[in-house]
Amino acid sequence: MIEDYGRLPGQLWLDGKLLPWGEAQLHVLSHALHYASSVFEGERAYGGKIFKEQEHTDRLIHSATTLGMEFPCSGEELSQARHAVLEANGIVDGYVRPVVWRGSEMMGISAQRNTIHIAVAAWEWPSYFSPEARLKGIRLALADWRRPSPETAPVNTKAAGLYMTCTLAKHAAERDGYDDALMLDHRGRVAETTGANIFFVRDGVIHTPVPDCFLDGITRRTAIGIAKANGIEVIEEVIMPDEISRAEEVFVTGTAAEVTPVSVIGQHTYKPGKICRLMIEEYAKLTCG
Ligand SMILES: Cc1ncc(COP(=O)(O)O)c(C=O)c1O
């Protein structure tokens, strides 16, 4: 386990150049730290290639511009930065974290003059779980915190501020012995976990919530494509908490989670089966080739 991400060896990319990891610093009066003016991406490199790179670039630019930040470089420069960081650190299978934030020029709600910064870091993160290990599934608590409405927050971005309640929900779940938490939305509908989208299998059909107030994950869309290509019907619909018990299999998707089966949600238990296995295997084929 990594003890401190600030003290990793190697290099990362900050505002146009590679520099030693420990030298990538920002001031404590950075707007991002006080007012959450920060957006980021979570990406994976498989065999040295970023999976769905363009989609991640597009979403990062969308997140930044939605928060009123002019994107500080071109998509091409961002791509070069990712690959420079992977190469400089000798990473082939890893996690890549681009982040964009407002600097320290103005300290207050208004941030009209703050400069926009961008960094890319990467660390080793092999996709090491065998399908068998994954098929044990993770345990989800039901969170008290809910996903906000689109009138309350920019819900279709990866804005740092949106993760405040995710951390609260995840900590509460971990305190109670779970791996993660399933969150409802502001209307009380099933939404997603703290960092992944969720799917329920019933009678051979996959059901998943409509992403109208949470992230329509890149892996979510990939998983829907995999299911359809394998002749499995996928229904995007409103899912209420009392329907959770009717699922036979449950899985979550995300760049970090990839396809991870769920064995428990609150007091309900599930046995990951044929569809979970197929989704794990087909996703691995797509990412690892
Ligand atoms: C809150 C949340 N939902 C869903 C996802 C899954 O998105 P993706 O598949 O694009 O990684 C993530 C991860 O980025 C996330 O943080």
The ligand as a Gaussian input file, in Angstrom:
#p B3LYP/6-31G(d) Opt

LIG

0 1
 C      -18.908000       9.354000      -8.627000
 C      -18.464000       8.499000      -9.763000
 N      -19.387000       7.833000     -10.486000
 C      -19.043000       7.042000     -11.519000
 C      -17.726000       6.874000     -11.877000
 C      -17.368000       6.003000     -13.036000
 O      -16.932000       6.794000     -14.089000
 P      -15.902000       6.242000     -15.166000
 O      -16.454000       4.942000     -15.633000
 O      -15.917000       7.271000     -16.227000
 O      -14.604000       6.093000     -14.487000
 C      -16.739000       7.554000     -11.161000
 C      -15.325000       7.426000     -11.537000
 O      -14.830000       8.224000     -12.271000
 C      -17.111000       8.383000     -10.087000
 O      -16.189000       9.044000      -9.374000

